[in-house]
Amino acid sequence: MKSIYAWQEYGHVSVHLRELMDAKQISRNQLARAIDARFEVVDKWYQGEVARIDADILARICHVLDCQVQDIITYEPAKEK
């Protein structure tokens, strides 16, 4: 079983919403209206500054953008020393 000894040892989750939205030419305002969320919520996702993943917001984004969760968030394991 793995244990967490230091913050950087277990990797991190990255948010790739900006790339997906830019490719589909959808603005943050358009997405916010389409998923019925505040601009600030979408902006945090867009900037990759999400502290906690809201499954409902993520599901709405996937529905509107016709994509999968793994298109938006990925886990990047820590590099071995």
PDB file of N, CA, C and O in Angstrom:
ATOM      1  N   MET A   1       0.844  -1.179   0.000  1.00  0.00           N
ATOM      2  CA  MET A   1       0.000   0.000   0.000  1.00  0.00           C
ATOM      3  C   MET A   1       0.889   1.243   0.000  1.00  0.00           C
ATOM      4  O   MET A   1       1.876   1.313   0.733  1.00  0.00           O
ATOM      5  N   LYS A   2       0.528   2.220  -0.830  1.00  0.00           N
ATOM      6  CA  LYS A   2       1.284   3.468  -0.910  1.00  0.00           C
ATOM      7  C   LYS A   2       0.846   4.422   0.184  1.00  0.00           C
ATOM      8  O   LYS A   2      -0.318   4.433   0.584  1.00  0.00           O
ATOM      9  N   SER A   3       1.775   5.210   0.657  1.00  0.00           N
ATOM     10  CA  SER A   3       1.482   6.234   1.651  1.00  0.00           C
ATOM     11  C   SER A   3       1.890   7.593   1.099  1.00  0.00           C
ATOM     12  O   SER A   3       2.705   7.688   0.181  1.00  0.00           O
ATOM     13  N   ILE A   4       1.317   8.629   1.666  1.00  0.00           N
ATOM     14  CA  ILE A   4       1.651   9.988   1.256  1.00  0.00           C
ATOM     15  C   ILE A   4       2.608  10.563   2.290  1.00  0.00           C
ATOM     16  O   ILE A   4       2.231  10.795   3.439  1.00  0.00           O
ATOM     17  N   TYR A   5       3.850  10.792   1.870  1.00  0.00           N
ATOM     18  CA  TYR A   5       4.856  11.346   2.765  1.00  0.00           C
ATOM     19  C   TYR A   5       5.094  12.830   2.523  1.00  0.00           C
ATOM     20  O   TYR A   5       5.358  13.587   3.457  1.00  0.00           O
ATOM     21  N   ALA A   6       5.001  13.232   1.280  1.00  0.00           N
ATOM     22  CA  ALA A   6       5.224  14.636   0.927  1.00  0.00           C
ATOM     23  C   ALA A   6       4.283  15.011  -0.206  1.00  0.00           C
ATOM     24  O   ALA A   6       3.923  14.164  -1.023  1.00  0.00           O
ATOM     25  N   TRP A   7       3.891  16.256  -0.258  1.00  0.00           N
ATOM     26  CA  TRP A   7       2.912  16.746  -1.219  1.00  0.00           C
ATOM     27  C   TRP A   7       3.266  16.377  -2.649  1.00  0.00           C
ATOM     28  O   TRP A   7       2.397  15.909  -3.385  1.00  0.00           O
ATOM     29  N   GLN A   8       4.483  16.565  -3.062  1.00  0.00           N
ATOM     30  CA  GLN A   8       4.855  16.361  -4.450  1.00  0.00           C
ATOM     31  C   GLN A   8       5.092  14.905  -4.828  1.00  0.00           C
ATOM     32  O   GLN A   8       5.337  14.631  -6.003  1.00  0.00           O
ATOM     33  N   GLU A   9       5.032  13.977  -3.915  1.00  0.00           N
ATOM     34  CA  GLU A   9       5.351  12.589  -4.220  1.00  0.00           C
ATOM     35  C   GLU A   9       4.241  11.820  -4.923  1.00  0.00           C
ATOM     36  O   GLU A   9       4.520  10.783  -5.524  1.00  0.00           O
ATOM     37  N   TYR A  10       3.013  12.276  -4.875  1.00  0.00           N
ATOM     38  CA  TYR A  10       1.922  11.479  -5.436  1.00  0.00           C
ATOM     39  C   TYR A  10       1.343  12.036  -6.730  1.00  0.00           C
ATOM     40  O   TYR A  10       0.353  11.496  -7.223  1.00  0.00           O
ATOM     41  N   GLY A  11       1.905  13.070  -7.291  1.00  0.00           N
ATOM     42  CA  GLY A  11       1.441  13.613  -8.555  1.00  0.00           C
ATOM     43  C   GLY A  11       0.347  14.641  -8.369  1.00  0.00           C
ATOM     44  O   GLY A  11       0.119  15.149  -7.271  1.00  0.00           O
ATOM     45  N   HIS A  12      -0.334  14.937  -9.485  1.00  0.00           N
ATOM     46  CA  HIS A  12      -1.404  15.930  -9.406  1.00  0.00           C
ATOM     47  C   HIS A  12      -2.408  15.741 -10.538  1.00  0.00           C
ATOM     48  O   HIS A  12      -2.157  15.028 -11.509  1.00  0.00           O
ATOM     49  N   VAL A  13      -3.548  16.401 -10.382  1.00  0.00           N
ATOM     50  CA  VAL A  13      -4.602  16.375 -11.387  1.00  0.00           C
ATOM     51  C   VAL A  13      -4.516  17.675 -12.181  1.00  0.00           C
ATOM     52  O   VAL A  13      -4.417  18.758 -11.605  1.00  0.00           O
ATOM     53  N   SER A  14      -4.553  17.558 -13.498  1.00  0.00           N
ATOM     54  CA  SER A  14      -4.506  18.731 -14.368  1.00  0.00           C
ATOM     55  C   SER A  14      -5.858  18.927 -15.056  1.00  0.00           C
ATOM     56  O   SER A  14      -6.533  17.962 -15.414  1.00  0.00           O
ATOM     57  N   VAL A  15      -6.234  20.179 -15.230  1.00  0.00           N
ATOM     58  CA  VAL A  15      -7.484  20.531 -15.904  1.00  0.00           C
ATOM     59  C   VAL A  15      -7.141  21.090 -17.283  1.00  0.00           C
ATOM     60  O   VAL A  15      -6.320  21.998 -17.407  1.00  0.00           O
ATOM     61  N   HIS A  16      -7.777  20.536 -18.316  1.00  0.00           N
ATOM     62  CA  HIS A  16      -7.483  20.913 -19.702  1.00  0.00           C
ATOM     63  C   HIS A  16      -8.684  21.548 -20.397  1.00  0.00           C
ATOM     64  O   HIS A  16      -8.828  21.435 -21.614  1.00  0.00           O
ATOM     65  N   LEU A  17      -9.537  22.209 -19.637  1.00  0.00           N
ATOM     66  CA  LEU A  17     -10.736  22.794 -20.228  1.00  0.00           C
ATOM     67  C   LEU A  17     -10.398  23.891 -21.225  1.00  0.00           C
ATOM     68  O   LEU A  17     -11.055  24.005 -22.260  1.00  0.00           O
ATOM     69  N   ARG A  18      -9.393  24.695 -20.934  1.00  0.00           N
ATOM     70  CA  ARG A  18      -9.011  25.784 -21.837  1.00  0.00           C
ATOM     71  C   ARG A  18      -8.742  25.259 -23.248  1.00  0.00           C
ATOM     72  O   ARG A  18      -9.259  25.804 -24.223  1.00  0.00           O
ATOM     73  N   GLU A  19      -7.943  24.213 -23.357  1.00  0.00           N
ATOM     74  CA  GLU A  19      -7.595  23.662 -24.662  1.00  0.00           C
ATOM     75  C   GLU A  19      -8.837  23.172 -25.409  1.00  0.00           C
ATOM     76  O   GLU A  19      -8.981  23.393 -26.611  1.00  0.00           O
ATOM     77  N   LEU A  20      -9.721  22.510 -24.683  1.00  0.00           N
ATOM     78  CA  LEU A  20     -10.945  21.972 -25.288  1.00  0.00           C
ATOM     79  C   LEU A  20     -11.863  23.105 -25.757  1.00  0.00           C
ATOM     80  O   LEU A  20     -12.397  23.062 -26.865  1.00  0.00           O
ATOM     81  N   MET A  21     -12.040  24.110 -24.911  1.00  0.00           N
ATOM     82  CA  MET A  21     -12.895  25.238 -25.279  1.00  0.00           C
ATOM     83  C   MET A  21     -12.308  26.024 -26.439  1.00  0.00           C
ATOM     84  O   MET A  21     -13.036  26.426 -27.347  1.00  0.00           O
ATOM     85  N   ASP A  22     -11.008  26.245 -26.419  1.00  0.00           N
ATOM     86  CA  ASP A  22     -10.365  26.985 -27.506  1.00  0.00           C
ATOM     87  C   ASP A  22     -10.508  26.229 -28.829  1.00  0.00           C
ATOM     88  O   ASP A  22     -10.755  26.840 -29.869  1.00  0.00           O
ATOM     89  N   ALA A  23     -10.354  24.915 -28.792  1.00  0.00           N
ATOM     90  CA  ALA A  23     -10.490  24.105 -30.003  1.00  0.00           C
ATOM     91  C   ALA A  23     -11.909  24.167 -30.559  1.00  0.00           C
ATOM     92  O   ALA A  23     -12.108  24.129 -31.773  1.00  0.00           O
ATOM     93  N   LYS A  24     -12.896  24.263 -29.663  1.00  0.00           N
ATOM     94  CA  LYS A  24     -14.299  24.310 -30.087  1.00  0.00           C
ATOM     95  C   LYS A  24     -14.800  25.747 -30.243  1.00  0.00           C
ATOM     96  O   LYS A  24     -15.965  25.973 -30.569  1.00  0.00           O
ATOM     97  N   GLN A  25     -13.916  26.709 -30.008  1.00  0.00           N
ATOM     98  CA  GLN A  25     -14.228  28.134 -30.119  1.00  0.00           C
ATOM     99  C   GLN A  25     -15.449  28.527 -29.286  1.00  0.00           C
ATOM    100  O   GLN A  25     -16.378  29.174 -29.769  1.00  0.00           O
ATOM    101  N   ILE A  26     -15.411  28.113 -28.025  1.00  0.00           N
ATOM    102  CA  ILE A  26     -16.478  28.438 -27.078  1.00  0.00           C
ATOM    103  C   ILE A  26     -15.894  29.342 -25.998  1.00  0.00           C
ATOM    104  O   ILE A  26     -14.862  29.023 -25.406  1.00  0.00           O
ATOM    105  N   SER A  27     -16.551  30.464 -25.742  1.00  0.00           N
ATOM    106  CA  SER A  27     -16.061  31.389 -24.718  1.00  0.00           C
ATOM    107  C   SER A  27     -16.504  30.940 -23.332  1.00  0.00           C
ATOM    108  O   SER A  27     -17.389  30.098 -23.185  1.00  0.00           O
ATOM    109  N   ARG A  28     -15.877  31.514 -22.333  1.00  0.00           N
ATOM    110  CA  ARG A  28     -16.259  31.212 -20.943  1.00  0.00           C
ATOM    111  C   ARG A  28     -17.680  31.672 -20.667  1.00  0.00           C
ATOM    112  O   ARG A  28     -18.422  31.000 -19.951  1.00  0.00           O
ATOM    113  N   ASN A  29     -18.069  32.828 -21.238  1.00  0.00           N
ATOM    114  CA  ASN A  29     -19.442  33.309 -21.060  1.00  0.00           C
ATOM    115  C   ASN A  29     -20.444  32.336 -21.685  1.00  0.00           C
ATOM    116  O   ASN A  29     -21.468  32.019 -21.079  1.00  0.00           O
ATOM    117  N   GLN A  30     -20.146  31.870 -22.887  1.00  0.00           N
ATOM    118  CA  GLN A  30     -21.053  30.928 -23.555  1.00  0.00           C
ATOM    119  C   GLN A  30     -21.194  29.642 -22.749  1.00  0.00           C
ATOM    120  O   GLN A  30     -22.303  29.138 -22.569  1.00  0.00           O
ATOM    121  N   LEU A  31     -20.076  29.110 -22.264  1.00  0.00           N
ATOM    122  CA  LEU A  31     -20.138  27.873 -21.490  1.00  0.00           C
ATOM    123  C   LEU A  31     -20.878  28.082 -20.177  1.00  0.00           C
ATOM    124  O   LEU A  31     -21.676  27.235 -19.775  1.00  0.00           O
ATOM    125  N   ALA A  32     -20.626  29.193 -19.508  1.00  0.00           N
ATOM    126  CA  ALA A  32     -21.307  29.483 -18.241  1.00  0.00           C
ATOM    127  C   ALA A  32     -22.822  29.507 -18.439  1.00  0.00           C
ATOM    128  O   ALA A  32     -23.562  28.940 -17.634  1.00  0.00           O
ATOM    129  N   ARG A  33     -23.281  30.154 -19.495  1.00  0.00           N
ATOM    130  CA  ARG A  33     -24.720  30.195 -19.775  1.00  0.00           C
ATOM    131  C   ARG A  33     -25.241  28.794 -20.116  1.00  0.00           C
ATOM    132  O   ARG A  33     -26.311  28.398 -19.654  1.00  0.00           O
ATOM    133  N   ALA A  34     -24.488  28.054 -20.921  1.00  0.00           N
ATOM    134  CA  ALA A  34     -24.943  26.737 -21.373  1.00  0.00           C
ATOM    135  C   ALA A  34     -25.056  25.731 -20.231  1.00  0.00           C
ATOM    136  O   ALA A  34     -25.931  24.865 -20.253  1.00  0.00           O
ATOM    137  N   ILE A  35     -24.170  25.840 -19.226  1.00  0.00           N
ATOM    138  CA  ILE A  35     -24.228  24.877 -18.114  1.00  0.00           C
ATOM    139  C   ILE A  35     -24.944  25.451 -16.897  1.00  0.00           C
ATOM    140  O   ILE A  35     -25.012  24.806 -15.851  1.00  0.00           O
ATOM    141  N   ASP A  36     -25.480  26.672 -17.034  1.00  0.00           N
ATOM    142  CA  ASP A  36     -26.201  27.338 -15.950  1.00  0.00           C
ATOM    143  C   ASP A  36     -25.330  27.452 -14.700  1.00  0.00           C
ATOM    144  O   ASP A  36     -25.702  27.021 -13.609  1.00  0.00           O
ATOM    145  N   ALA A  37     -24.150  28.054 -14.907  1.00  0.00           N
ATOM    146  CA  ALA A  37     -23.215  28.272 -13.801  1.00  0.00           C
ATOM    147  C   ALA A  37     -22.697  29.706 -13.876  1.00  0.00           C
ATOM    148  O   ALA A  37     -22.791  30.357 -14.917  1.00  0.00           O
ATOM    149  N   ARG A  38     -22.155  30.186 -12.771  1.00  0.00           N
ATOM    150  CA  ARG A  38     -21.571  31.527 -12.746  1.00  0.00           C
ATOM    151  C   ARG A  38     -20.301  31.554 -13.590  1.00  0.00           C
ATOM    152  O   ARG A  38     -19.605  30.547 -13.716  1.00  0.00           O
ATOM    153  N   PHE A  39     -20.009  32.718 -14.167  1.00  0.00           N
ATOM    154  CA  PHE A  39     -18.795  32.898 -14.947  1.00  0.00           C
ATOM    155  C   PHE A  39     -17.564  32.536 -14.120  1.00  0.00           C
ATOM    156  O   PHE A  39     -16.632  31.915 -14.631  1.00  0.00           O
ATOM    157  N   GLU A  40     -17.560  32.920 -12.851  1.00  0.00           N
ATOM    158  CA  GLU A  40     -16.402  32.677 -11.989  1.00  0.00           C
ATOM    159  C   GLU A  40     -16.096  31.190 -11.847  1.00  0.00           C
ATOM    160  O   GLU A  40     -14.933  30.798 -11.750  1.00  0.00           O
ATOM    161  N   VAL A  41     -17.138  30.366 -11.835  1.00  0.00           N
ATOM    162  CA  VAL A  41     -16.949  28.907 -11.747  1.00  0.00           C
ATOM    163  C   VAL A  41     -16.265  28.401 -13.004  1.00  0.00           C
ATOM    164  O   VAL A  41     -15.283  27.662 -12.933  1.00  0.00           O
ATOM    165  N   VAL A  42     -16.786  28.801 -14.156  1.00  0.00           N
ATOM    166  CA  VAL A  42     -16.192  28.374 -15.425  1.00  0.00           C
ATOM    167  C   VAL A  42     -14.778  28.930 -15.557  1.00  0.00           C
ATOM    168  O   VAL A  42     -13.887  28.240 -16.054  1.00  0.00           O
ATOM    169  N   ASP A  43     -14.565  30.152 -15.124  1.00  0.00           N
ATOM    170  CA  ASP A  43     -13.242  30.763 -15.215  1.00  0.00           C
ATOM    171  C   ASP A  43     -12.215  29.980 -14.405  1.00  0.00           C
ATOM    172  O   ASP A  43     -11.088  29.795 -14.865  1.00  0.00           O
ATOM    173  N   LYS A  44     -12.575  29.520 -13.221  1.00  0.00           N
ATOM    174  CA  LYS A  44     -11.646  28.707 -12.420  1.00  0.00           C
ATOM    175  C   LYS A  44     -11.272  27.422 -13.155  1.00  0.00           C
ATOM    176  O   LYS A  44     -10.106  27.028 -13.166  1.00  0.00           O
ATOM    177  N   TRP A  45     -12.250  26.777 -13.761  1.00  0.00           N
ATOM    178  CA  TRP A  45     -11.985  25.572 -14.555  1.00  0.00           C
ATOM    179  C   TRP A  45     -11.097  25.932 -15.741  1.00  0.00           C
ATOM    180  O   TRP A  45     -10.130  25.227 -16.030  1.00  0.00           O
ATOM    181  N   TYR A  46     -11.417  27.011 -16.420  1.00  0.00           N
ATOM    182  CA  TYR A  46     -10.672  27.448 -17.595  1.00  0.00           C
ATOM    183  C   TYR A  46      -9.212  27.739 -17.245  1.00  0.00           C
ATOM    184  O   TYR A  46      -8.303  27.388 -17.998  1.00  0.00           O
ATOM    185  N   GLN A  47      -8.999  28.377 -16.111  1.00  0.00           N
ATOM    186  CA  GLN A  47      -7.648  28.725 -15.660  1.00  0.00           C
ATOM    187  C   GLN A  47      -6.918  27.535 -15.037  1.00  0.00           C
ATOM    188  O   GLN A  47      -5.726  27.628 -14.743  1.00  0.00           O
ATOM    189  N   GLY A  48      -7.623  26.411 -14.831  1.00  0.00           N
ATOM    190  CA  GLY A  48      -7.003  25.241 -14.210  1.00  0.00           C
ATOM    191  C   GLY A  48      -6.794  25.420 -12.722  1.00  0.00           C
ATOM    192  O   GLY A  48      -5.898  24.803 -12.146  1.00  0.00           O
ATOM    193  N   GLU A  49      -7.604  26.254 -12.089  1.00  0.00           N
ATOM    194  CA  GLU A  49      -7.454  26.582 -10.672  1.00  0.00           C
ATOM    195  C   GLU A  49      -8.551  25.968  -9.811  1.00  0.00           C
ATOM    196  O   GLU A  49      -8.950  26.551  -8.803  1.00  0.00           O
ATOM    197  N   VAL A  50      -9.037  24.803 -10.200  1.00  0.00           N
ATOM    198  CA  VAL A  50     -10.106  24.142  -9.461  1.00  0.00           C
ATOM    199  C   VAL A  50      -9.498  23.455  -8.234  1.00  0.00           C
ATOM    200  O   VAL A  50      -8.609  22.613  -8.360  1.00  0.00           O
ATOM    201  N   ALA A  51      -9.988  23.826  -7.049  1.00  0.00           N
ATOM    202  CA  ALA A  51      -9.477  23.224  -5.819  1.00  0.00           C
ATOM    203  C   ALA A  51     -10.196  21.910  -5.508  1.00  0.00           C
ATOM    204  O   ALA A  51      -9.586  20.956  -5.026  1.00  0.00           O
ATOM    205  N   ARG A  52     -11.495  21.873  -5.790  1.00  0.00           N
ATOM    206  CA  ARG A  52     -12.293  20.666  -5.557  1.00  0.00           C
ATOM    207  C   ARG A  52     -13.145  20.421  -6.797  1.00  0.00           C
ATOM    208  O   ARG A  52     -13.767  21.340  -7.331  1.00  0.00           O
ATOM    209  N   ILE A  53     -13.162  19.187  -7.241  1.00  0.00           N
ATOM    210  CA  ILE A  53     -13.918  18.827  -8.438  1.00  0.00           C
ATOM    211  C   ILE A  53     -15.392  18.655  -8.077  1.00  0.00           C
ATOM    212  O   ILE A  53     -15.740  17.791  -7.272  1.00  0.00           O
ATOM    213  N   ASP A  54     -16.249  19.472  -8.668  1.00  0.00           N
ATOM    214  CA  ASP A  54     -17.696  19.361  -8.496  1.00  0.00           C
ATOM    215  C   ASP A  54     -18.205  18.443  -9.606  1.00  0.00           C
ATOM    216  O   ASP A  54     -18.207  18.823 -10.777  1.00  0.00           O
ATOM    217  N   ALA A  55     -18.634  17.243  -9.240  1.00  0.00           N
ATOM    218  CA  ALA A  55     -19.054  16.241 -10.221  1.00  0.00           C
ATOM    219  C   ALA A  55     -20.229  16.723 -11.063  1.00  0.00           C
ATOM    220  O   ALA A  55     -20.313  16.380 -12.242  1.00  0.00           O
ATOM    221  N   ASP A  56     -21.127  17.499 -10.498  1.00  0.00           N
ATOM    222  CA  ASP A  56     -22.270  18.005 -11.247  1.00  0.00           C
ATOM    223  C   ASP A  56     -21.820  18.997 -12.323  1.00  0.00           C
ATOM    224  O   ASP A  56     -22.268  18.920 -13.466  1.00  0.00           O
ATOM    225  N   ILE A  57     -20.943  19.919 -11.959  1.00  0.00           N
ATOM    226  CA  ILE A  57     -20.413  20.876 -12.936  1.00  0.00           C
ATOM    227  C   ILE A  57     -19.648  20.133 -14.021  1.00  0.00           C
ATOM    228  O   ILE A  57     -19.791  20.448 -15.202  1.00  0.00           O
ATOM    229  N   LEU A  58     -18.846  19.162 -13.640  1.00  0.00           N
ATOM    230  CA  LEU A  58     -18.082  18.378 -14.602  1.00  0.00           C
ATOM    231  C   LEU A  58     -19.011  17.643 -15.567  1.00  0.00           C
ATOM    232  O   LEU A  58     -18.743  17.595 -16.767  1.00  0.00           O
ATOM    233  N   ALA A  59     -20.086  17.078 -15.057  1.00  0.00           N
ATOM    234  CA  ALA A  59     -21.052  16.380 -15.911  1.00  0.00           C
ATOM    235  C   ALA A  59     -21.721  17.345 -16.876  1.00  0.00           C
ATOM    236  O   ALA A  59     -21.923  17.010 -18.043  1.00  0.00           O
ATOM    237  N   ARG A  60     -22.068  18.539 -16.408  1.00  0.00           N
ATOM    238  CA  ARG A  60     -22.690  19.544 -17.286  1.00  0.00           C
ATOM    239  C   ARG A  60     -21.732  19.950 -18.399  1.00  0.00           C
ATOM    240  O   ARG A  60     -22.130  20.064 -19.559  1.00  0.00           O
ATOM    241  N   ILE A  61     -20.459  20.170 -18.041  1.00  0.00           N
ATOM    242  CA  ILE A  61     -19.463  20.551 -19.036  1.00  0.00           C
ATOM    243  C   ILE A  61     -19.321  19.450 -20.084  1.00  0.00           C
ATOM    244  O   ILE A  61     -19.311  19.726 -21.284  1.00  0.00           O
ATOM    245  N   CYS A  62     -19.214  18.209 -19.632  1.00  0.00           N
ATOM    246  CA  CYS A  62     -19.086  17.081 -20.562  1.00  0.00           C
ATOM    247  C   CYS A  62     -20.297  16.983 -21.484  1.00  0.00           C
ATOM    248  O   CYS A  62     -20.151  16.715 -22.676  1.00  0.00           O
ATOM    249  N   HIS A  63     -21.482  17.197 -20.940  1.00  0.00           N
ATOM    250  CA  HIS A  63     -22.706  17.136 -21.740  1.00  0.00           C
ATOM    251  C   HIS A  63     -22.713  18.216 -22.824  1.00  0.00           C
ATOM    252  O   HIS A  63     -22.968  17.932 -23.994  1.00  0.00           O
ATOM    253  N   VAL A  64     -22.430  19.452 -22.419  1.00  0.00           N
ATOM    254  CA  VAL A  64     -22.480  20.573 -23.346  1.00  0.00           C
ATOM    255  C   VAL A  64     -21.369  20.492 -24.394  1.00  0.00           C
ATOM    256  O   VAL A  64     -21.606  20.787 -25.566  1.00  0.00           O
ATOM    257  N   LEU A  65     -20.172  20.100 -23.991  1.00  0.00           N
ATOM    258  CA  LEU A  65     -19.048  20.041 -24.926  1.00  0.00           C
ATOM    259  C   LEU A  65     -18.946  18.696 -25.644  1.00  0.00           C
ATOM    260  O   LEU A  65     -18.066  18.497 -26.481  1.00  0.00           O
ATOM    261  N   ASP A  66     -19.856  17.774 -25.310  1.00  0.00           N
ATOM    262  CA  ASP A  66     -19.865  16.450 -25.925  1.00  0.00           C
ATOM    263  C   ASP A  66     -18.488  15.795 -25.837  1.00  0.00           C
ATOM    264  O   ASP A  66     -17.878  15.434 -26.844  1.00  0.00           O
ATOM    265  N   CYS A  67     -18.022  15.654 -24.590  1.00  0.00           N
ATOM    266  CA  CYS A  67     -16.701  15.074 -24.365  1.00  0.00           C
ATOM    267  C   CYS A  67     -16.747  14.134 -23.157  1.00  0.00           C
ATOM    268  O   CYS A  67     -17.792  13.968 -22.527  1.00  0.00           O
ATOM    269  N   GLN A  68     -15.628  13.538 -22.850  1.00  0.00           N
ATOM    270  CA  GLN A  68     -15.506  12.637 -21.714  1.00  0.00           C
ATOM    271  C   GLN A  68     -14.715  13.328 -20.603  1.00  0.00           C
ATOM    272  O   GLN A  68     -13.987  14.291 -20.848  1.00  0.00           O
ATOM    273  N   VAL A  69     -14.870  12.824 -19.388  1.00  0.00           N
ATOM    274  CA  VAL A  69     -14.161  13.387 -18.235  1.00  0.00           C
ATOM    275  C   VAL A  69     -12.659  13.436 -18.504  1.00  0.00           C
ATOM    276  O   VAL A  69     -12.012  14.440 -18.205  1.00  0.00           O
ATOM    277  N   GLN A  70     -12.101  12.369 -19.062  1.00  0.00           N
ATOM    278  CA  GLN A  70     -10.662  12.310 -19.297  1.00  0.00           C
ATOM    279  C   GLN A  70     -10.190  13.315 -20.348  1.00  0.00           C
ATOM    280  O   GLN A  70      -8.988  13.541 -20.486  1.00  0.00           O
ATOM    281  N   ASP A  71     -11.117  13.917 -21.089  1.00  0.00           N
ATOM    282  CA  ASP A  71     -10.749  14.995 -22.007  1.00  0.00           C
ATOM    283  C   ASP A  71     -10.498  16.291 -21.242  1.00  0.00           C
ATOM    284  O   ASP A  71      -9.810  17.185 -21.735  1.00  0.00           O
ATOM    285  N   ILE A  72     -11.056  16.392 -20.035  1.00  0.00           N
ATOM    286  CA  ILE A  72     -10.977  17.619 -19.248  1.00  0.00           C
ATOM    287  C   ILE A  72      -9.978  17.527 -18.107  1.00  0.00           C
ATOM    288  O   ILE A  72      -9.214  18.462 -17.871  1.00  0.00           O
ATOM    289  N   ILE A  73      -9.979  16.397 -17.396  1.00  0.00           N
ATOM    290  CA  ILE A  73      -9.048  16.251 -16.275  1.00  0.00           C
ATOM    291  C   ILE A  73      -8.203  14.989 -16.455  1.00  0.00           C
ATOM    292  O   ILE A  73      -8.684  13.953 -16.916  1.00  0.00           O
ATOM    293  N   THR A  74      -6.943  15.110 -16.081  1.00  0.00           N
ATOM    294  CA  THR A  74      -6.040  13.963 -16.136  1.00  0.00           C
ATOM    295  C   THR A  74      -5.217  13.905 -14.859  1.00  0.00           C
ATOM    296  O   THR A  74      -4.942  14.925 -14.228  1.00  0.00           O
ATOM    297  N   TYR A  75      -4.836  12.698 -14.495  1.00  0.00           N
ATOM    298  CA  TYR A  75      -3.950  12.489 -13.358  1.00  0.00           C
ATOM    299  C   TYR A  75      -2.539  12.289 -13.891  1.00  0.00           C
ATOM    300  O   TYR A  75      -2.304  11.466 -14.776  1.00  0.00           O
ATOM    301  N   GLU A  76      -1.623  13.040 -13.346  1.00  0.00           N
ATOM    302  CA  GLU A  76      -0.212  12.918 -13.724  1.00  0.00           C
ATOM    303  C   GLU A  76       0.576  12.436 -12.510  1.00  0.00           C
ATOM    304  O   GLU A  76       0.770  13.186 -11.553  1.00  0.00           O
ATOM    305  N   PRO A  77       1.026  11.188 -12.548  1.00  0.00           N
ATOM    306  CA  PRO A  77       1.759  10.651 -11.396  1.00  0.00           C
ATOM    307  C   PRO A  77       3.088  11.382 -11.201  1.00  0.00           C
ATOM    308  O   PRO A  77       3.632  11.988 -12.124  1.00  0.00           O
ATOM    309  N   ALA A  78       3.580  11.305  -9.990  1.00  0.00           N
ATOM    310  CA  ALA A  78       4.876  11.920  -9.681  1.00  0.00           C
ATOM    311  C   ALA A  78       5.970  11.196 -10.446  1.00  0.00           C
ATOM    312  O   ALA A  78       5.894   9.991 -10.687  1.00  0.00           O
ATOM    313  N   LYS A  79       6.963  11.941 -10.813  1.00  0.00           N
ATOM    314  CA  LYS A  79       8.117  11.353 -11.485  1.00  0.00           C
ATOM    315  C   LYS A  79       8.972  10.643 -10.450  1.00  0.00           C
ATOM    316  O   LYS A  79       9.220  11.153  -9.357  1.00  0.00           O
ATOM    317  N   GLU A  80       9.409   9.464 -10.822  1.00  0.00           N
ATOM    318  CA  GLU A  80      10.253   8.698  -9.885  1.00  0.00           C
ATOM    319  C   GLU A  80      11.624   9.319  -9.788  1.00  0.00           C
ATOM    320  O   GLU A  80      12.167   9.834 -10.765  1.00  0.00           O
ATOM    321  N   LYS A  81      12.164   9.263  -8.610  1.00  0.00           N
ATOM    322  CA  LYS A  81      13.487   9.862  -8.359  1.00  0.00           C
ATOM    323  C   LYS A  81      14.585   8.914  -8.713  1.00  0.00           C
ATOM    324  O   LYS A  81      15.761   9.250  -8.566  1.00  0.00           O
TER     325      LYS A  81
END
